Amino acid sequence: MLVISLLLVWCMAVAHAETLTDFSLSPTPNATVTEPPGMWRQAKRRSTLEDTCITTSGITGTCLSRFKCMRQSGTVNGYCGTYGVCCETNMQSGSSTRQKRIIIKSPAALTSDLSTYTIEAFSVNVQQLRIDFEQFELNQPVLTDAMLECRDYFEAGGFRLCGVNSGQHLYLPFNVAAGIEQVTLTFTVPTRWTGSIWRLIVTQLEGPTASTKRRSSATSSYAGSTNTLQDLRNIFASHHADYELLAPAGCHQYYTELTGTIRSFNYQAMLGSNYMPDLNYNICIKSVASASMIEYAFSKFSMSMQIGDAEGYDEFCRATIHTTGRQEDYLMIPQGILAKNTAYQPTYYCGTNDNLLVYASPPYLMHFSSDDLTLDESMETGFSLTYRLRTSIL
């Protein structure tokens, strides 16, 4: 027992010494770093959720040491943790960064039609890029020749967004192992509308690689070890990856709470704004063992369909055979049933239905799809819903 106790104390001391060494022996500007990319950084990673703080001015910052905040050209705006500061970092247009978490703000005055920001991989373990739109206000899309068009827009990863999207978020694939080593975010504002404003929190989310996944037992973790210190790094790092925020593959929005509100992009209840054309994305909700179904309660639902303006389902929303020129805007909810008639199990929803109530079985997924046609602008306003995980319909 004494030997085992001493071994445990030694392991903890070595791990603690590594952390101190990594901090105190930061390379000088002319030093050469020989560690593989991301090795040291992943070993020290905490949960991204724990790194979030609120500055004294009430906005989101990153909890860092004062030294790291200064090294990242950040501004100290409050305190957090035991010895940390709430750091506000702002990426400038035309620049690139490898920081794990960065804030992008619109310039005080729009002196250019184009603002670009390049995000390069923080480590080899990065898998996704999460963009939180704390503030997002651009010109609304305009109707030209039966087509809605974003003249001012944000573009990244195949998405083009305009209008008001404050409070929304977006996931983009960012897998270095798959060859995606950087992602470019672009704001194009040819109108230079004075009301344009954006504030984005961009976070690189890391996951375990095949070689660093936790094994079933502590014994197997050490089996065949040739580098005890690196094994310790891997073991501790496996507990600090961004598991809480990583979305399932293919999800562009991901909600992890038991209940919450979901809105389509550019949805505004009082203004009758329109969703963007040619928009296709997946909305996912995290499932839990204690729930067997989900409830979607829509306070507003309006997506245009080919004929009529009432509620529509399935063949009214999406043709079985592709037809050029046919209106096909819809929200797909797999394995759903209508609360007002549980015998009816549609998959595609369109038309107007402000009191729509749908139950669905896991996996909890919705797919939003809009085409490039606008037959009735007043119907293309989108949706707002409250979801709730449940154990049964009753």
Secondary structure, 3 states (H helix, E strand, C coil): CHHHHHHHHHHHHHHHHHHHHHHHCCCCCCCCCCCCCCHHHHHHCCCCHHHEEECCCCCEEEEECHHHHHHCCCEEEEEECCCEEEEECECCCCCEECCCEEEEECCCCCCCCEEEEEEECCCCCEEEEEEEEEEEECCCCEEECCEEECCCEEEECCEEECCECCCCEEEEECCHHHCCCEEEEEEECCCCCCCCEEEEEEEEEECCCCCCCCCCCHHHHHCCCCCHHHHHHHHHHCCCCCCCCCCCCCCCEEECCCEEEEECCCCCCCCCCCCCCCCEEEEEECCCCCCCEEEEEEEEEEECCCCCCCEEEHHHCCCCCCCCCCCCCEEECCCEEECCECCCCCCEEEEECCCCEEEECCCEEEEEECCCCCCCHHHCCEEEEEEEEECCCC
